[in-house]
Amino acid sequence: MLNWHTEKPYYFCSRLRMLEFLRNKGFYPIKTLPDAKDPRYNVWMFENTTELADAVEEFLVQQANRVK
């Protein structure tokens, strides 16, 4: 389990696939913002909770297994 969920109040998602995964899990962004690195793209701000951290970790594990 990741422990970053307790350090910051918000989690910023910049991956569209992760956004869809999180939405399917019942998590919805608080706000949509332009990406600071490239304003042509968006980032999505979520409240950073233990449940969200678990869902993000699940997504990352699935993506890592998908690449193999």
N, C-alpha and C positions, 0 to 999 in steps of 0.2 A: 504494500500500500504506500502511496505517496504521502509525504508529510508536508508538502508545500501548501496544502489547503488551509493551514492554520496561520500562515505567515502573512498573507495578503487578503484584503477583503473581496477582491474581484479577480476573476480569471478571464483573460482575453483570448478568444479563439479566432484564428485567422484562416482556418481550413473549412472550406465549404462542406466537405464530406463529414468532418467532425460536427459541424453545426447540425447537419441533418441527422446524424447519429444521436446527438444530444436531444434534439427535438423529439425524435422517436422514443427516447427514454423519458420524456416528460419535462425536460429542462428547456426553458425559453430565455433568450437573452433579455437583459434589462434595457440594453441600449445598443444601437448600431452606430459605429463611428468610422470615419475614414482612416485607413491604415496610415500611420505616421511615416512609414518607409516608402509607401507608394499610394498616394491618395486616390488612385483609380480603383483601388480595392477597398473592401470593408473589413473591419474586425468587429466581433460581437462580444459584449461584456456580460458576464454572468456573475451572480453572487457565488463566491467561492465557499462551497460547503464540502463536508466529507462525502456526501452522496455524489456530488459533481466530480470530485477527485476520483472516486471509484469508477464512475462512468468514463472519464477521460482515460484512466489507466486501461480500462477494458477496450476502449477504442484503439489505443496505441498498441496493445498486445495483439489485437486482431490484425492491425495493419502490418505489424512486424511479421506475423505468421503468414500473411498474404504474400509478402515479398519473397519468402523462401521458396 
